[in-house]
Structures are given as structure tokens and as C-alpha cells.
Amino acid sequence: MTFRQMNEKKWLDKELGVITLKISSRYKRYTLKIKNGAVTATMPVGGSEQTMHEFIEKNRLKLQTILQKAPVVRNLDETTTLQTATFRLSIQRGQQSKASITLHDGLLTVICPQHIRFEEERVQEWLREVLKNVFRREAKRVLPERLSRLAQQYRFSYSGVRINSSQTRWGSCSTRRSINLSLYLMQLPWHLIDYVLLHELCHTVEMNHSERFWQLMDQVTDGKAKQLRKELKAFTLI
């Protein structure tokens, strides 16, 4: 695990909260982003902080609107509890100088060096990348087989299945009846995973969300399509 060094400054804005300014040679322009309910500003080495403040003012209303809608995501650390469809996550501190990752018997163990500061963004990015890689592995291992089984059970047919890393769509179905599934499905409980798989299978017959589509969904979910849809919308990713 290696991290890049950069200069950081923080200040408190009465309307936008804590703003983190990052200055690094890898940045080529002025940017603003919102992550975990906080604003991060980036600019290249040699850039003007005055220009950055003007850039923030120019985008203030847009930032306020996004902050009002942005869900707050908790940091991953030793207190994190996560039970996915196929494994439980355990983050620990250990005596070794380098991090280690093991997945065995349904337990994903991430052991970090004692000096690690979980509140640092670079540490959070690394931990989320670890999870992403495990989600991808597990998704490829179990989702195609589960999709095939549901298709056989309800007499659907499709041309292929792919796993992608979309964080905005759980799944999609092309006009050629090829199904795409997000690796982040692995955070859901099995009954919601099956709901998404059946949703895409129904699209192989009805390509839109017409009344016939929802009637078909009710047929394959014992009349629980709207209930499951509501539950899925309320689900928050870690």
C-alpha cells in the first residue's frame, strides 16, 4: 500500500462546512468535488488560492444544492460492521508494516499497520478499492450462475451477462437481451439481488417500465414488486 504525498489546507465555511484544499503536481486544473458530505478543492502546484476562492464563490449555489442532497458516507475503520451476501468485513490493526487482505470462510479480514489514520482520504480510497476488488470477484463468482438459475426457473432467455462497476445503476438490459450487472450488487441481501436480476430478466420481454412490465414483475416476485422496489431505493451503499 503506497500513497502519494500532497499539501492540504482546511478552512470552515459557514454555508459549505469544512473545505479541504489539496495542492499537488498531479492536478492540472482547479476542481471541486463533494464526497461524504464535504467539499474538496484541488489545484496544481503554483496555483493561486485567490483564484480557487473565486472558483468556489462562482459555484457556491451549485455546491449548496448538491450538499443538501448528498448522502453522508461513514468512514471505513475498525468499528465498521458490514455483512454482505457472501462475506463479513473485519478491519483490524496489526503489528506488521504492510497491510494484508484475506478472504476465507466468508470473512474478509483487512489488517492495517498500527500507524494508519483511517480518517485520511487516501486510506479511505484504498479501503474502498479493496472492497471494490472483492465485490468484483464475488460478483463474477456468483451472479452469472444465479441469473441463469432464475432465467431457467421463470423461462426467460438472454444473450449474455457482464459485470461492471456502475454506482448509478444496479443493472441494465440491452435491446439484444444482454444483461449488465453492477459489482456493487454484492452489498445487497439476497432477496434484493434476486429482485434486480429478475428486473433485468423481465426487460428481456418488456424493454420499458410499462404496466405490462410491472405485471410481469409481480408474477415473478409473488406480487411484491413495488414493496421490493421501495426497499431497494432505501438501501444505502457503504
LINWOFEN-V863289 format. One record per residue. RES is the residue in one letter. OMEGA is omega as a letter, one per 20 degrees, with the letter a starting at -180 (* if undefined). BURIAL is # if it has 9 or more other ideal C-beta (glycine too) atoms within 8 Angstrom, else .. Layout:
BEGIN
RES:OMEGA:BURIAL
RES:OMEGA:BURIAL
END
This chain:
BEGIN
M:r:.
T:a:.
F:r:.
R:r:.
Q:r:.
M:r:.
N:a:.
E:r:.
K:r:.
K:r:.
W:a:.
L:r:.
D:a:#
K:a:.
E:a:.
L:a:#
G:a:#
V:r:#
I:r:#
T:r:#
L:r:#
K:a:#
I:a:#
S:r:#
S:r:.
R:r:.
Y:a:#
K:a:.
R:r:.
Y:r:#
T:r:.
L:r:#
K:r:.
I:r:#
K:a:.
N:r:.
G:a:#
A:a:#
V:r:#
T:r:#
A:r:#
T:r:#
M:a:#
P:r:#
V:a:.
G:r:.
G:a:#
S:r:.
E:r:.
Q:r:.
T:r:#
M:r:#
H:r:.
E:r:.
F:r:#
I:r:#
E:r:.
K:a:.
N:a:#
R:a:#
L:r:.
K:r:.
L:r:#
Q:a:#
T:a:.
I:a:#
L:a:#
Q:a:.
K:a:.
A:r:.
P:r:.
V:a:.
V:a:#
R:r:.
N:r:#
L:r:#
D:a:.
E:a:.
T:a:.
T:r:#
T:a:.
L:r:.
Q:r:.
T:a:#
A:a:#
T:r:.
F:r:#
R:a:#
L:r:#
S:r:.
I:a:#
Q:r:#
R:r:.
G:a:#
Q:a:.
Q:a:.
S:a:.
K:r:.
A:r:#
S:a:#
I:r:#
T:r:.
L:a:.
H:r:.
D:r:.
G:r:.
L:r:#
L:a:#
T:r:#
V:a:#
I:a:#
C:r:#
P:a:#
Q:a:.
H:a:.
I:r:#
R:a:.
F:a:#
E:a:.
E:a:.
E:a:.
R:r:.
V:r:#
Q:r:#
E:r:.
W:a:#
L:r:#
R:r:#
E:r:.
V:r:#
L:r:#
K:a:#
N:r:.
V:r:#
F:a:#
R:r:#
R:a:.
E:r:#
A:r:#
K:a:.
R:a:.
V:a:#
L:r:#
P:r:#
E:a:.
R:r:#
L:r:#
S:a:.
R:r:.
L:r:#
A:r:#
Q:a:.
Q:a:.
Y:r:#
R:r:.
F:r:#
S:r:.
Y:a:#
S:a:.
G:r:.
V:r:#
R:r:.
I:r:#
N:a:.
S:a:.
S:r:#
Q:a:.
T:r:.
R:r:.
W:a:#
G:r:#
S:r:.
C:a:#
S:r:.
T:r:.
R:r:.
R:r:#
S:a:#
I:r:#
N:a:#
L:r:#
S:r:#
L:a:#
Y:r:#
L:a:#
M:r:#
Q:a:#
L:r:#
P:a:.
W:a:.
H:r:.
L:r:#
I:r:#
D:r:#
Y:a:#
V:r:#
L:r:#
L:r:#
H:a:#
E:r:#
L:r:#
C:r:#
H:r:#
T:r:#
V:r:.
E:a:#
M:r:.
N:r:.
H:r:.
S:r:.
E:r:.
R:r:.
F:a:#
W:r:#
Q:r:.
L:r:#
M:r:#
D:r:#
Q:a:.
V:r:#
T:a:#
D:r:.
G:a:.
K:a:.
A:a:#
K:r:.
Q:a:.
L:r:#
R:r:#
K:r:.
E:r:#
L:r:#
K:a:.
A:a:.
F:a:#
T:r:.
L:r:.
I:*:#
END
